[in-house]
Amino acid sequence: MSVMMLNAMNDSVTLLANIARVCVNSLDKSYHELGKDMASNIKTVTNLYKKGHWSVFEHCQFTYLVTCSRACSLQLARHRHISRTEMSQRYTKFKNGAYILPPGIPEGQKKAFELTLACIFADYNRYLTLGMKPEDARFVLPEATRTRMVITLNLRTLLELTEKRANNSGAQWEIRQLVRDMWHDVPKDLKDIFKSELTWLNETNE
């Protein structure tokens, strides 16, 4: 599994604070005059977060390149405000080893687990050799199959995703780690505001 930020827009405490001030300042005040004091900007964005005024956070967006299992991909798909462009199993072919192993495999069973996956991928490639279309051969592929996608989401969605996945001990290990990794390249001043939501940022172990 891997996560890499490709692009960010409006990922600035100052920008978010000024966007919020549009709501409370008169028309005779220029947007560029709204706020220049960083301490005030931090206080404004912190208050937005604590009071639940999260619509402002929709103006801040992040785009990531994500590699994960198909099982994790399906979990991301349940979050409807995430835009996803995912590799197609109809137009791509998979070799043995294109999978992700769960860490919860019982002691002594890893080799057997990997052998099962190797047999599945061998059957998949045999069907391709026999002339079956990838879109049909893919039906035998497991949820462990590795996939790649580009996703775009706003800060509000990332916060909601964090609450439901990264901070939820009942969430599956892969998506928990994926969401936590998504915060890696978010600017520190933003992360500091949401530190009550990101208590695990300084954890060395899960």
C-alpha positions in Angstrom: 0.0 0.0 0.0 1.2 3.5 -0.8 -0.1 7.1 -0.7 1.4 10.1 -2.5 0.0 13.6 -2.6 -0.1 14.9 -6.2 -1.7 18.3 -5.7 -3.2 20.5 -3.1 -5.4 23.6 -3.4 -6.2 26.2 -0.8 -4.3 24.2 1.9 -3.5 27.3 3.8 -4.8 28.4 7.2 -4.8 32.0 6.0 -6.9 31.3 2.9 -9.4 29.3 4.9 -9.7 32.0 7.5 -10.3 34.7 4.8 -12.8 32.5 3.1 -14.7 32.3 6.4 -14.4 36.1 6.9 -16.3 36.7 3.7 -19.4 35.7 5.7 -19.0 38.3 8.3 -17.3 41.3 6.7 -19.1 44.2 4.8 -18.8 44.7 1.1 -16.6 47.8 1.5 -13.8 45.7 2.9 -11.5 44.2 0.2 -11.0 40.4 0.4 -7.3 41.0 0.4 -7.6 43.1 3.6 -9.5 40.5 5.5 -6.8 38.9 7.5 -3.0 39.0 7.7 -2.3 38.1 11.4 -1.4 34.4 11.6 -2.5 34.0 15.2 -5.9 35.4 14.3 -6.1 33.1 11.3 -5.3 30.0 13.4 -8.0 31.0 16.0 -10.6 31.5 13.2 -10.0 28.2 11.6 -9.8 26.4 14.9 -13.2 27.9 15.9 -14.7 26.8 12.6 -13.6 23.2 13.3 -14.7 23.1 17.0 -18.1 24.7 16.2 -18.8 22.4 13.3 -18.7 25.1 10.5 -17.0 22.7 8.2 -18.4 24.0 4.8 -15.4 26.3 4.6 -13.1 23.3 4.5 -14.7 22.2 1.3 -12.6 24.8 -0.5 -9.4 23.0 0.4 -8.8 20.0 -1.8 -6.2 17.3 -2.0 -5.3 14.8 -4.9 -3.5 11.6 -4.1 -2.1 8.6 -6.0 -3.1 5.6 -4.0 -2.0 1.9 -4.3 -4.0 -0.5 -2.2 -6.0 -3.8 -2.4 -9.3 -4.0 -4.2 -10.9 -4.7 -0.8 -9.7 -1.3 0.4 -10.7 0.4 -2.9 -14.3 -0.8 -2.3 -14.3 0.7 1.1 -13.2 4.1 -0.3 -15.9 3.9 -2.9 -18.5 4.0 -0.1 -17.5 7.6 0.6 -19.4 9.4 -2.1 -17.7 12.7 -2.0 -14.4 11.2 -3.1 -13.6 11.5 -6.8 -11.9 8.3 -8.0 -10.1 7.3 -11.2 -9.1 3.7 -10.8 -7.1 1.3 -13.0 -9.4 -1.0 -15.0 -9.2 -4.8 -14.6 -10.7 -5.0 -18.1 -7.7 -3.3 -19.8 -4.8 -4.4 -17.5 -3.3 -7.8 -16.8 -2.0 -9.0 -13.5 1.0 -11.2 -12.8 1.5 -13.3 -9.6 2.6 -11.1 -6.8 0.2 -8.3 -7.6 -1.5 -8.6 -4.3 -1.4 -7.2 -0.7 -1.1 -9.6 2.2 -3.1 -8.9 5.4 -1.0 -8.8 8.6 -3.5 -11.0 10.4 -2.6 -14.2 8.7 -2.2 -16.9 11.5 1.3 -17.7 12.5 2.7 -20.4 10.3 0.1 -19.9 7.6 1.7 -17.2 5.5 3.2 -19.6 3.0 -0.1 -21.5 2.5 -1.9 -18.2 2.1 0.6 -17.0 -0.6 0.4 -20.4 -2.3 -3.4 -20.0 -2.6 -2.9 -16.6 -4.2 -0.2 -17.9 -6.5 -2.6 -20.6 -7.7 -5.4 -18.0 -8.3 -3.1 -15.8 -10.4 -1.8 -18.8 -12.3 -5.3 -19.8 -13.2 -6.1 -16.2 -14.2 -3.1 -16.1 -16.5 -3.9 -19.5 -17.9 -7.4 -18.3 -18.9 -5.8 -15.3 -20.6 -3.5 -17.6 -22.5 -6.5 -19.6 -23.6 -7.9 -16.5 -25.1 -10.4 -15.4 -22.4 -10.8 -11.6 -22.3 -9.3 -9.9 -19.2 -12.8 -8.6 -18.3 -13.9 -12.2 -17.9 -10.8 -13.7 -16.5 -10.7 -11.1 -13.7 -13.7 -12.8 -12.1 -11.3 -15.2 -10.4 -9.1 -12.5 -8.9 -9.3 -12.0 -5.1 -9.9 -8.9 -3.2 -6.2 -8.9 -2.2 -5.4 -7.9 -5.8 -3.4 -4.7 -5.9 -5.0 -1.7 -7.6 -4.0 1.9 -8.3 -6.1 5.1 -8.4 -6.1 8.8 -8.2 -8.5 10.3 -5.7 -9.5 13.9 -5.0 -11.3 15.0 -1.9 -11.8 18.1 0.1 -10.6 18.7 3.7 -14.1 18.3 5.1 -14.3 14.8 3.5 -10.9 14.0 4.7 -11.9 14.9 8.3 -15.1 12.8 8.0 -13.0 9.9 6.5 -10.6 10.2 9.4 -13.3 10.0 12.0 -15.0 7.0 10.4 -11.9 5.1 9.3 -8.6 6.2 10.8 -9.9 6.9 14.3 -12.2 3.8 14.3 -10.7 0.7 15.9 -13.4 -1.3 14.1 -12.2 -0.2 10.7 -10.0 -2.5 8.7 -6.3 -2.1 9.1 -5.5 -1.1 5.5 -7.9 1.7 5.2 -7.0 3.0 8.7 -3.4 3.2 7.7 -4.2 4.6 4.2 -6.2 7.5 5.7 -3.5 8.2 8.3 -0.9 8.3 5.5 -3.0 10.8 3.6 -2.3 13.4 6.3 1.4 13.0 5.9 1.9 15.9 3.4 -0.9 18.1 4.8 0.7 21.4 6.0 1.7 21.3 9.6 -0.3 24.4 10.6 -3.5 22.7 9.3 -2.6 19.4 11.1 -2.0 21.3 14.3 -5.6 22.7 14.2 -7.0 19.2 13.9 -4.7 17.6 16.4 -7.7 16.5 18.5 -8.7 14.4 15.5 -5.2 13.2 14.8 -4.0 12.0 18.1 -2.1 9.1 16.4 0.2 11.5 14.4 3.1 11.0 16.8 2.5 7.3 17.3 5.3 5.0 16.2 3.3 1.8 16.4 -0.4 1.0 15.7 
